[in-house]
Each structure stands twice: as structure tokens, then as C-alpha cells.
Amino acid sequence: MRYIPMTDQDREAMLASMGLSSTEELFADIPEHLRTAGGLDLPPALSEAELIRHMKALASKNTNLEDTISFMGGGAYDHLIPAIVKHLISRGEFLTAYTPYQAEISQGVLQSIFEYQTLIAELTGMEAANASMYDGATALAEAALMACNATRRNVVVLPDNLHPEWQEVCELYLKNQDVEIKYLPYLEGAGTIDHEALQSLDEKSIACVVVQQPNFFGLVEDVDPISEFVHSAGGLLVMAVDPISLGLLKSPGEYGADIVVGDGQSLGNTMSFGGPSLGFFATTGKLVRRMPGRIVGETVDADGRRGFVLTLQTREQHIRREKATSNICSNQALNALAAAIYLSVLGKEGFKEVAYHCLQKTAYLRRRLSEATPFKEKFTAPAFREFVVTGPVDWEAVNEALLKDGFLGGLPLKRFGMADAALFAVTEARTKDEIDRLVELLGGMS
């Protein structure tokens, strides 16, 4: 049976009603040289049983990452996830819920989003958060556009030690806008932003300065001087933060940040071969009406009972229409729910403990590598959860060798212009025995 709902007679009747004789006539406006001629070069169809066997054969070629000990970071991290997170997000009312346009039948989903927003606002020290973005990189690009719109300026300042892929996303978003991107260099020794380079910027044109905390190299930035500079220049401070680090570090709100973004994969979401994830986005009350996406608000009904509604939907389909500064059309509701459950289950002390274990275990690996291997740290600034190691080896080859022993090594930085370097990450999921074994293996590869 073919899973196609219409019969040939149905299609003929539809074409006849439009005065057409063939389906091809529907695409007459598309130039012929752009249309596919003939059928697609695909293998013959498989039966259900054959397809299952084929997919299992493909899946068997993958390495079982659940049994792999990961020291790779660079944006996706292997954290421990309480079992309750997966159990709750798998409930049908959440897993299959549609966009909550009709508040009267969507109170459960709306409340879950509202609680998520509240947790993100508390975590970042900001006054409001939206219902989530697609991921951290696109959230940052949206923040840059929002800053330009709010300040009526057109220069976005990005640090060179911002995640390179986040830089690419920002460039893609902004290149067809009337926006100029300028880059701040970092200190070669410390690996953190060169504050003196700020003085070379034209203060009158700066819409925002972006700071990643910790930066791509895992290093903690001194944000206060940057905050003072950008605000004295009349611009906005945008912080792209690692949410786990906020268990120990000052919140962006304490630095005076105007917009805060980040990726929420580490908040109860699996790595899942790179996605899906969620981007969180928070800001001050002054800027809340310029925030992209949707916001769930709390209200009371006619009987005075607590209720939830979509308060703001500043996208092109709604009130802003052609004046919308963003065309983001959805939010990552299920991933955001996982983040809300994760934060709720851990609580303040549990969340702080996760961050503390990341910090301490990272420090232990750094010390062990310096003691037992010839590899060296590239930068001197304090590191939170990951750090850059250098050595005259092919880090791709090193990772291939480590994988045979069940280890996923550091992220090779060759593709980012650092051929002799790799970025190692250590989360609370790693044990002392695992760290010691990694050091032993690396010591034999130098």
C-alpha cells in the first residue's frame, strides 16, 4: 500500500477545477532548466521489514557514544541528567503539544514555559526571558540585531575568542543588514579580551559589545571594564554565557548586561549528535518589547484564578508584521521544558555543586597533564570547564587512538587555525579514574 491519500481521479478533478491538464503545469513559472527532468536517482523502495534492517545496519556503523568517556566540549557537553527529566518530557501532553495559541486549552504547556522563563531570568540576573530560541548561536545573532534596533547604531563588536561557529552565524545573519562587525583581539598569553583594543573603537557607532563568558577557550573574562566602556559609549553589553558556569560566577545582571544569551544543551538535554538544543534569551525590562520570539505571561481569569497567556509575540505574523526585527517563528518548548525540570530538580545548591565539580575536575586534569605529559596549556587565564592544550602531535590521530580505548578526546582546533591545539572539557560526569586513565594514554602518545 502506498501512503498517498489521493487517487488519480482526485488529482484529475483538482487539476480540472484549475483549468490545468497536468501537474507539471502547476510549476510553469519555474524556469525549465531549474526543474528536475525525469525521476530521481534513488534505489527501489523497501518493504517495512527491509527498511528496518537497512536502518539498523547503518546505525551499527556508529560508535556507541553512551559507552564512550567524553572529554570533548566546544559547545556540547556530557553532563549527568537526572532520570526524571526524560520521564517527564516524554509524557504525551508535553511531547506532542502544539504551539499554545489557544490559552484556554494550553494552560499546562503555557505554565511550563512561564516557569522556564522565570528560571532563566533568575539564573541570569535579568528581568525577563523569552520562551527560548533555536540555539545559542542564533540567539546571539538575534541579540546583535536587537541591540542595533534599540540603539539605532550599526556597529556590533565581537571578540576574537568567541566560538568561531557562533561568529559565522552572526556574520550570516548580519551581512545583508546595514550592520558592520568589528572584532576585538585577545591577549596571546592570557587568552582573554585585550581591553586596550576597546579604545580604538568609534564609541558613537557602537550598538553593542559581545562578551562570551567563559570564552571559547574556556577562560573566564574580566567583564567589568568592558561593561563600563560600552555603557559610557551609549551602547549595550551583550553576554553569551555558559549556564552551568553561573552556579559559581557572577550573573550577567551583576555585570550590568543588557542582553544575555546562551545555549541550554547542558541544562538537562542530551548531546544528540549536536542537536536539537535551545537558546535562552533574557534582557532588562526596558528592552523587553524589543525581544524576539514569544513570551508567556501570568494573569488571572474572570474568576480571579491564576492563568497563563502568550503576552508578547513580536514576530512578523503578529502585531509587528513588516516592522518586526526578527522572523523567528517558534521556540524549543520541549528542550526548554527539559531545562526547567533539570534546574528545578537540582535546585540552587545542586546546581552550584555541578559547577563546582566541573571547576575542580578541570583543575585536576590541567595539573595532571602538566605533571605527566609533555603537553602544555596554551593560555594562563583561569579556566572553568575546558582549556586549550598544545603539543606537536596530530590531534585527529590522537583522537582516533583514544577512541580505541573508549575515550573521546579533546576538540582539535586545526579547523579554527590552531593546528597544534585541542580543547579539552571536563564535566561532573567524569571520575578521577577516568581522568587518570586519559592522562596515562596521552602520556604514551607524545
ZAMARGU-4260 file (C-alpha; in steps of 0.2 Angstrom, whole numbers, plus 5000, padded with zeros to 4 digits):
<rodrens>
0) 5000/5000/5000 | 5007/5017/4996 | 5004/5030/5009 | 4997/5043/4997 | 4980/5050/5001
5) 4974/5055/4984 | 4969/5044/4969 | 4972/5048/4951 | 4954/5053/4950 | 4956/5065/4964
10) 4971/5073/4956 | 4962/5075/4939 | 4947/5083/4947 | 4958/5095/4956 | 4968/5100/4940
15) 4952/5101/4930 | 4945/5114/4943 | 4960/5125/4940 | 4959/5123/4921 | 4975/5113/4920
20) 4979/5096/4911 | 4994/5091/4921 | 5003/5093/4937 | 5018/5100/4928 | 5008/5115/4923
25) 5007/5120/4941 | 5026/5123/4940 | 5026/5133/4924 | 5033/5149/4932 | 5049/5140/4937
30) 5061/5140/4923 | 5063/5123/4914 | 5082/5122/4917 | 5079/5123/4936 | 5066/5109/4936
35) 5071/5090/4938 | 5069/5081/4922 | 5063/5063/4924 | 5064/5053/4941 | 5076/5055/4955
40) 5091/5043/4955 | 5085/5033/4970 | 5086/5015/4974 | 5069/5005/4973 | 5058/5006/4988
45) 5060/4994/5003 | 5047/4985/5012 | 5044/4990/5031 | 5054/4975/5037 | 5068/4978/5024
50) 5069/4996/5029 | 5071/4992/5047 | 5085/4980/5043 | 5094/4993/5032 | 5092/5007/5046
55) 5099/4995/5059 | 5114/4991/5048 | 5118/5010/5046 | 5116/5013/5064 | 5128/4999/5068
60) 5142/5008/5060 | 5141/5022/5073 | 5151/5022/5089 | 5141/5019/5104 | 5144/5036/5112
65) 5134/5031/5128 | 5149/5019/5132 | 5162/5032/5127 | 5171/5043/5140 | 5170/5061/5133
70) 5182/5075/5136 | 5176/5084/5121 | 5167/5101/5123 | 5167/5116/5112 | 5148/5119/5114
75) 5141/5102/5118 | 5144/5094/5135 | 5142/5077/5143 | 5133/5081/5159 | 5124/5070/5171
80) 5105/5071/5168 | 5093/5065/5181 | 5081/5051/5175 | 5066/5062/5180 | 5070/5074/5166
85) 5067/5061/5152 | 5052/5053/5161 | 5043/5070/5162 | 5046/5077/5145 | 5041/5060/5137
90) 5023/5062/5144 | 5011/5064/5129 | 5004/5081/5135 | 5021/5089/5133 | 5029/5078/5119
95) 5015/5080/5107 | 5009/5098/5112 | 5006/5110/5098 | 5010/5129/5099 | 4999/5136/5113
100) 4989/5149/5103 | 4973/5145/5112 | 4976/5148/5130 | 4960/5140/5137 | 4966/5123/5131
105) 4985/5125/5134 | 4987/5130/5152 | 4999/5116/5156 | 5011/5120/5142 | 5010/5139/5145
110) 5014/5136/5163 | 5029/5125/5159 | 5036/5139/5148 | 5032/5153/5161 | 5042/5143/5174
115) 5056/5141/5162 | 5056/5159/5158 | 5057/5163/5177 | 5071/5151/5180 | 5081/5158/5166
120) 5078/5176/5172 | 5084/5171/5190 | 5099/5162/5183 | 5105/5176/5173 | 5100/5190/5185
125) 5089/5198/5171 | 5071/5205/5172 | 5063/5195/5158 | 5067/5180/5147 | 5058/5173/5132
130) 5051/5156/5128 | 5068/5151/5121 | 5077/5152/5104 | 5083/5139/5092 | 5101/5138/5099
135) 5114/5149/5107 | 5122/5155/5091 | 5106/5161/5083 | 5101/5169/5100 | 5117/5179/5099
140) 5114/5184/5081 | 5096/5190/5086 | 5103/5199/5101 | 5115/5209/5090 | 5101/5214/5079
145) 5090/5219/5094 | 5105/5230/5100 | 5106/5239/5083 | 5087/5242/5083 | 5087/5248/5101
150) 5102/5260/5100 | 5099/5265/5081 | 5118/5261/5079 | 5126/5249/5066 | 5142/5243/5074
155) 5142/5226/5083 | 5159/5222/5091 | 5163/5203/5093 | 5178/5196/5102 | 5190/5185/5093
160) 5189/5172/5106 | 5170/5170/5104 | 5166/5152/5097 | 5171/5153/5079 | 5155/5145/5073
165) 5145/5157/5083 | 5155/5171/5074 | 5150/5163/5057 | 5131/5163/5062 | 5132/5181/5067
170) 5141/5186/5051 | 5127/5176/5041 | 5113/5185/5050 | 5121/5202/5049 | 5129/5203/5032
175) 5114/5208/5022 | 5109/5221/5035 | 5116/5238/5037 | 5127/5232/5051 | 5146/5232/5052
180) 5155/5219/5063 | 5171/5223/5071 | 5182/5211/5081 | 5191/5213/5097 | 5208/5204/5098
185) 5213/5193/5113 | 5229/5193/5123 | 5240/5179/5116 | 5246/5174/5133 | 5231/5175/5144
190) 5218/5171/5130 | 5206/5184/5136 | 5200/5200/5128 | 5213/5214/5126 | 5204/5228/5135
195) 5216/5241/5127 | 5209/5237/5110 | 5192/5245/5115 | 5200/5262/5115 | 5202/5261/5096
200) 5183/5259/5093 | 5172/5273/5087 | 5161/5275/5103 | 5147/5284/5094 | 5144/5270/5082
205) 5144/5255/5094 | 5127/5246/5096 | 5134/5233/5107 | 5150/5224/5113 | 5148/5205/5115
210) 5157/5195/5128 | 5157/5176/5129 | 5159/5170/5147 | 5168/5159/5149 | 5175/5162/5131
215) 5178/5148/5118 | 5194/5143/5126 | 5185/5140/5142 | 5193/5155/5151 | 5185/5167/5162
220) 5184/5185/5156 | 5185/5201/5167 | 5169/5209/5161 | 5168/5225/5172 | 5180/5236/5162
225) 5171/5231/5146 | 5154/5234/5154 | 5160/5252/5159 | 5167/5256/5142 | 5151/5251/5132
230) 5139/5259/5143 | 5149/5275/5144 | 5149/5274/5125 | 5130/5273/5125 | 5130/5255/5118
235) 5123/5239/5126 | 5133/5224/5134 | 5128/5208/5127 | 5134/5192/5136 | 5134/5175/5129
240) 5136/5164/5144 | 5138/5145/5149 | 5123/5142/5160 | 5132/5129/5171 | 5146/5142/5175
245) 5133/5153/5183 | 5132/5141/5198 | 5149/5149/5203 | 5152/5165/5193 | 5144/5182/5194
250) 5127/5183/5185 | 5127/5194/5169 | 5114/5205/5178 | 5128/5209/5191 | 5139/5215/5177
255) 5126/5226/5171 | 5122/5216/5155 | 5108/5222/5144 | 5105/5206/5134 | 5110/5189/5139
260) 5110/5173/5128 | 5117/5156/5129 | 5115/5138/5124 | 5104/5127/5135 | 5110/5110/5129
265) 5120/5107/5146 | 5103/5110/5156 | 5096/5093/5155 | 5097/5090/5136 | 5107/5076/5128
270) 5121/5079/5116 | 5111/5070/5102 | 5124/5071/5089 | 5124/5090/5090 | 5105/5094/5092
275) 5092/5099/5094 | 5096/5111/5108 | 5089/5128/5114 | 5094/5145/5115 | 5090/5156/5130
280) 5087/5174/5129 | 5085/5187/5143 | 5085/5206/5144 | 5080/5220/5155 | 5063/5227/5157
285) 5067/5242/5147 | 5071/5232/5132 | 5058/5218/5134 | 5047/5224/5120 | 5061/5223/5108
290) 5065/5205/5112 | 5062/5192/5098 | 5051/5177/5099 | 5037/5174/5111 | 5034/5177/5130
295) 5022/5169/5141 | 5014/5180/5154 | 5005/5177/5170 | 4987/5184/5173 | 4970/5180/5181
300) 4954/5174/5174 | 4937/5182/5176 | 4935/5172/5192 | 4952/5178/5199 | 4961/5161/5196
305) 4979/5161/5191 | 4982/5158/5172 | 4994/5160/5158 | 4994/5168/5141 | 5005/5172/5126
310) 5009/5190/5131 | 5021/5196/5118 | 5024/5188/5100 | 5035/5201/5092 | 5036/5192/5075
315) 5031/5196/5058 | 5015/5186/5058 | 5008/5196/5073 | 5007/5213/5079 | 5024/5219/5072
320) 5021/5212/5054 | 5033/5221/5042 | 5041/5231/5056 | 5047/5215/5065 | 5065/5215/5069
325) 5065/5196/5069 | 5056/5182/5060 | 5059/5168/5072 | 5043/5158/5072 | 5044/5146/5086
330) 5053/5141/5102 | 5061/5125/5108 | 5047/5121/5120 | 5052/5103/5124 | 5070/5107/5126
335) 5066/5122/5137 | 5055/5111/5147 | 5069/5099/5150 | 5080/5113/5156 | 5066/5119/5168
340) 5065/5102/5175 | 5083/5100/5177 | 5085/5116/5186 | 5071/5113/5197 | 5077/5095/5202
345) 5094/5101/5206 | 5089/5117/5215 | 5101/5131/5219 | 5113/5120/5230 | 5113/5105/5217
350) 5116/5117/5203 | 5131/5125/5212 | 5138/5108/5216 | 5138/5103/5197 | 5148/5119/5193
355) 5160/5116/5207 | 5164/5098/5202 | 5167/5105/5184 | 5179/5118/5190 | 5188/5106/5202
360) 5189/5091/5190 | 5195/5103/5176 | 5209/5109/5188 | 5214/5092/5192 | 5216/5087/5173
365) 5226/5103/5170 | 5238/5098/5184 | 5240/5080/5179 | 5243/5084/5161 | 5257/5096/5166
370) 5265/5083/5178 | 5263/5068/5167 | 5264/5073/5149 | 5274/5085/5138 | 5258/5094/5133
375) 5256/5112/5139 | 5242/5124/5142 | 5241/5137/5129 | 5234/5151/5140 | 5236/5157/5158
380) 5219/5164/5162 | 5208/5155/5174 | 5198/5141/5166 | 5181/5135/5171 | 5176/5118/5162
385) 5188/5117/5147 | 5205/5123/5142 | 5217/5123/5127 | 5231/5110/5127 | 5246/5112/5114
390) 5258/5099/5108 | 5267/5094/5092 | 5255/5080/5088 | 5241/5077/5075 | 5226/5079/5087
395) 5215/5070/5075 | 5226/5055/5075 | 5227/5056/5094 | 5208/5055/5095 | 5207/5040/5084
400) 5219/5031/5095 | 5210/5037/5111 | 5193/5031/5103 | 5200/5013/5103 | 5201/5014/5122
405) 5184/5021/5124 | 5189/5039/5126 | 5183/5054/5116 | 5197/5066/5117 | 5198/5085/5116
410) 5191/5095/5101 | 5205/5098/5088 | 5207/5116/5084 | 5216/5114/5067 | 5200/5119/5058
415) 5200/5135/5068 | 5218/5140/5064 | 5227/5132/5079 | 5235/5116/5071 | 5244/5111/5087
420) 5230/5113/5099 | 5215/5104/5106 | 5201/5110/5118 | 5198/5098/5132 | 5182/5099/5143
425) 5179/5090/5160 | 5161/5089/5167 | 5155/5082/5184 | 5151/5066/5175 | 5170/5062/5174
430) 5178/5052/5188 | 5196/5053/5195 | 5200/5036/5187 | 5194/5041/5170 | 5205/5057/5171
435) 5220/5047/5177 | 5217/5035/5163 | 5216/5048/5150 | 5232/5056/5156 | 5241/5039/5155
440) 5235/5037/5137 | 5240/5054/5132 | 5257/5052/5140 | 5261/5037/5129 | 5256/5047/5113
445) 5268/5061/5114
</rodrens>
